[in-house]
Amino acid sequence: MRSIRPRSPISAGIHFPRLLDPEFRARAPSYLFQCGLATAFLIAILLLENAVLRAAIVVAVASSAATIFVVPDSVAATPRRVVGGHVVAVVVAGAFSTVAGVPGESTYLLDVMAALSVGLSILIMVSTDTEHPPAAGTALGLVIYGWSPSAVFFILSSVIFLSLVRIVLRPRLINLL
């Protein structure tokens, strides 16, 4: 007669979520290299541009860096999409920030203009094959914080720089997802 042992949770049909990517060990050097690149380039960009005061804009650039270095094979990481998406967002936000920046206007108008700039930016990006989701943060940030030449320079120089790094390092980059 066989003894009856309690079933383990796994054999009982309970599944625990895994904490690490199954390929992490085999790909650890790539993970460290590419995440280190994203960190190093963001440090350099932030130190050179001193743009920490405009959080939404910095977050948009940081999201672009994550896209480029985590999923370099994705369509959203191509220079056309990265640079083009941010250019679209800069132009659209420039138009909306002129309306939203009228002194004495309510914060409701600012909120509506910010949301409209994001929506129109997405529509133009999709229509022109320049969709890059992090660029929506650029549109939002430039309307909320105000469109300025220094902010535009920070955004465009940062995404051009990140795209050039991707081009140069492309043979060494792999998708981490």
Secondary structure, 3 states (H helix, E strand, C coil): CCCCCCCCCCCCCCCCCCCCCCCHHHHHHHHHHHHHHHHHHHHHHHHHHCCCCCHHHHHHHHHHHHHHHHCCCCHHHCHHHHHHHHHHHHHHHHHHHHHHCCCCCCHHHHHHHHHHHHHHHHHHHHHCCCCCCCHHHHHHHHHHCCCCHHHHHHHHHHHHHHHHHHHHHHHHCCCCC
